[in-house]
Amino acid sequence: MDAEAYFRGKKITVMGLGLLGRGVGDARYLAECGANIIVTDLKSREALAESVAQLESFPNITFVLGEHRLEDFGGRDLILKAAGVPIDSPYIAEARKNGIPVRMSADLFAELSKAPVVGVTGTRGKSTVTHMIYAILKKAGKKVVLGGNVRGVSTLALLREATPLNTPRSGVSGEPSAEPKVLAEHVAVLELDSWQCQGWGEAKMSPHIGVFTTLFSDHLNYYKEDPAAYLADKANIFLFQKPEDTLVLGKQCAPIIIDAYGDVIESKTTVIDELKFPDTWTLLIPGMHNRYNAALALAAARALHIEDAISRDALRTFAGVPGRLEFIAEKNGVKIYNDTTATTPEATLVALSALPAERTVLIMGGADKNLAMDALLEKLHETKRVILLAGTGTERIRNEIPEAPVYDALAPAVGDAFAHAEKGDTILFSPAFASFGMFKNEYDRGDQFVALVKEP
């Protein structure tokens, strides 16, 4: 199927532009296909200036910024919504009232490409496992694309590479094609957050191979303090799988998932932990949690019939994912790690467990997500020093660690860390909270940290 021809001339509202590049890439791809695009976002044009600048040259893109309008959700052929759109959005309700398909980029890509999909979700570990699987498939010489919740990657734009020459179309219009089924040459490896899994559920689809890494409380502000709703979205990674499909569950989350959904899981299911990763295999990246991640990736590779020798070679040279316990530099005998994507207390606990906590100077703090902090607060007493960044989450815990200084900017916090770290110590930037307020997003937060560390 010619995916570009499918979008040509269609009236499409892109709901959510953002600053991470995914929304920009999707809008650019659709515009280049010849669609008539309305891009709408609650953020102002000024706040989105970097993204708007990349799209202003397209005459077939109209911007509606600083607001959403009901009129932009009627009389359209398709609504492409971004992650985080409220479940009870009146604009999405308006589109559905008008019979307009509402889709997200990952599930729409999968439907149009017909590529076999490995989907990876979980509260923690999904980015690392996704990139590990991608590295294994590349090492195996497979044609593979990487997308989903990946910074700067437009999943829809991957259709240019992954769309097969002859593929049936179904689902978008609701009418199945009579053409014979032809699988794409490419395998798609997609990192799927809970919102993208929500999109798969609305499309009544699941990946051919689903990997569920871990499950902790997260995004409770979005899910109205209802962890079951969070799991319900993520469960779409397996709810529509067929008996011939594969589900790989991490041991940490398997009991919860099997208890809640065991009666409806149809796919071949395997439960994996770090003990399933061969003892003699080595990894560059530290921590038992990364052996757990690697075991999950290995199980997915085996489901794809990749030889273990290839997986071993790919994993032993895997350098990690930016912002996930990423080794940045060593200065004067002090090792420095960027773990900016640690937006939950469990994530920071994992980082501290992978490093010698008593020799670690930890920079943390940020915006509150109403998550339980007790276990992390107990662990903080083992560290050499804790340095806090201001934010609503920091305000909630600062009385528990009164000796920790609080900074309103990152630069002085980094300066404090270097002033107190000695040869053999580690500086760890693992916030444990969201990035709202001081930074554009968690990636901006990590970028600023790395830039400060690399200053001469």
C-alpha positions, 0 to 999 in steps of 0.5 A, spaced: 500 500 500 502 507 498 501 510 505 503 517 502 497 516 497 492 514 503 493 521 506 493 525 500 488 530 500 485 528 507 483 533 512 487 531 518 487 535 525 494 534 529 492 534 536 498 536 540 505 539 537 510 539 543 517 540 543 520 533 543 520 532 535 515 527 534 509 531 533 513 535 528 515 529 524 508 527 524 505 533 522 511 534 517 510 527 514 502 528 513 504 535 510 509 532 505 504 527 503 499 532 501 494 532 507 490 538 509 493 539 516 490 543 522 495 543 528 492 545 535 496 545 541 494 548 548 501 551 549 502 558 545 506 559 539 511 562 543 512 556 547 512 552 541 516 556 537 522 551 536 517 546 533 513 551 529 519 554 526 520 547 522 513 547 519 511 554 518 514 553 510 508 548 509 502 552 506 497 546 507 498 547 515 494 551 519 496 553 526 491 553 532 495 555 538 494 557 545 487 553 545 483 548 542 476 549 538 471 544 537 470 546 530 477 543 528 474 536 530 468 536 526 468 535 518 475 532 518 477 525 515 482 524 521 484 526 528 491 524 530 492 525 537 498 526 542 500 522 548 497 525 554 490 528 551 485 527 557 481 521 557 475 526 558 477 531 552 471 534 550 474 535 543 475 528 542 468 527 544 466 532 539 470 528 533 467 521 535 460 524 535 461 526 528 464 519 526 471 521 525 477 516 526 481 518 532 488 515 532 495 515 535 501 515 531 504 508 533 498 504 532 496 507 525 503 506 523 502 499 525 496 498 521 498 501 515 505 498 514 503 491 516 510 490 519 511 485 524 511 489 531 515 488 537 512 493 542 515 494 549 511 497 555 512 498 562 513 503 568 521 502 568 526 499 563 522 500 556 526 504 553 532 500 554 529 494 552 526 497 546 533 499 544 536 492 546 532 489 541 533 494 536 540 493 537 540 485 536 535 485 530 540 490 527 546 485 529 542 480 525 542 484 519 534 485 519 531 490 516 528 494 522 525 501 524 525 504 531 519 508 533 514 509 538 516 513 544 523 515 542 525 522 542 525 526 535 522 520 532 516 521 528 513 514 527 508 515 522 514 518 517 517 511 518 512 509 513 516 511 508 521 506 509 517 500 512 511 500 508 511 494 503 509 494 496 503 490 496 499 490 503 491 490 505 488 496 508 483 495 514 481 498 520 482 506 518 476 506 514 473 500 518 472 496 511 477 490 510 480 489 504 480 483 499 487 483 497 491 478 499 495 479 506 503 481 504 507 482 510 512 488 510 520 486 510 521 490 516 520 489 523 518 495 527 520 495 534 516 500 538 517 503 545 509 504 547 508 508 553 501 508 557 498 513 552 500 509 546 498 503 549 491 506 550 491 508 542 492 501 540 486 499 545 482 504 541 484 501 535 483 494 538 490 492 536 496 489 540 503 488 537 505 481 535 510 480 540 509 484 547 514 485 552 511 488 559 517 490 563 515 493 570 509 496 573 509 501 578 505 507 580 506 513 575 502 518 572 497 518 577 495 525 576 493 523 569 489 517 571 485 520 577 489 516 582 487 510 579 493 505 578 488 500 575 486 505 569 494 505 568 494 498 568 488 497 563 491 502 558 498 498 558 494 491 558 492 493 551 499 491 549 497 484 549 489 484 550 488 483 542 494 478 541 492 472 538 494 465 540 500 465 535 503 471 538 508 472 544 507 476 550 514 476 555 512 478 562 518 481 567 517 477 573 516 484 577 510 485 574 507 478 572 503 476 578 499 483 578 498 482 570 496 475 571 492 476 577 488 481 573 488 479 566 490 471 566 483 469 564 483 473 557 491 472 555 491 468 549 498 469 546 504 464 548 506 467 555 513 467 558 515 470 565 523 472 565 527 475 570 535 477 570 536 469 572 534 468 565 540 472 562 546 467 562 551 468 567 557 468 562 554 474 558 557 481 560 554 488 559 557 494 559 551 498 562 551 497 570 546 494 575 542 488 576 536 491 573 540 492 566 541 484 566 533 484 567 532 488 561 537 484 557 533 478 559 527 481 556 530 483 550 533 476 549 526 473 550 524 477 545 529 476 540 528 468 541 521 469 539 523 472 533 528 466 531 534 470 532 540 466 534 543 467 541 550 468 539 548 474 535 544 477 541 550 476 545 554 480 541 549 485 540 548 486 548 555 485 550 557 492 546 550 495 548 552 502 550 545 504 553 540 509 552 541 517 553 538 519 560 537 512 562 543 511 567 548 514 562 555 515 563 557 522 561 564 523 563 569 522 568 573 528 571 578 528 576 576 521 578 569 522 579 564 518 575 558 522 572 551 519 570 545 522 567 539 519 569 534 524 567 528 520 565 528 517 572 521 521 574 519 516 579 522 514 586 523 507 584 527 509 578 532 513 582 532 507 587 534 502 581 540 507 579 542 508 587 542 500 587 547 500 581 552 504 584 556 504 590 550 509 594 555 511 600 560 514 594 554 517 591 553 525 590 545 525 588 542 531 585 534 530 585 528 533 586 522 536 581 515 536 580 510 532 584 507 526 581 504 524 588 508 517 588 510 514 595 517 516 597 518 512 603 523 507 600 527 512 597 527 517 603 530 511 607 535 509 601 537 517 601 541 516 608 546 511 605 548 516 600 554 521 601 550 527 599 543 529 597 542 536 593 535 538 591 532 542 585 526 546 587 519 543 585 513 541 588 515 534 589 521 537 593 517 541 598 514 535 600 520 531 602 525 537 604 523 536 611 525 529 611 532 531 609 533 537 612 541 537 611 540 537 603 541 544 600 535 546 595 537 550 589 532 554 584 537 552 578 541 546 575 548 550 575 549 551 582 546 544 584 552 541 579 557 546 582 555 543 589 556 536 587 563 537 584 565 541 590 563 535 595 565 529 590 572 526 591 576 521 587 572 515 587 565 518 588 560 518 583 555 524 581 548 521 579 543 526 576 537 522 578 531 526 579 525 521 582 520 527 580 517 530 573 521 536 570 515 541 570 517 548 571 524 549 571 525 545 564 521 544 558 521 536 559 525 531 562 530 531 556 531 538 556 533 537 563 538 532 561 541 536 556 542 542 561 545 537 565 550 534 560 552 541 557 554 543 564 558 537 566 562 538 559 563 545 560 571 546 561 
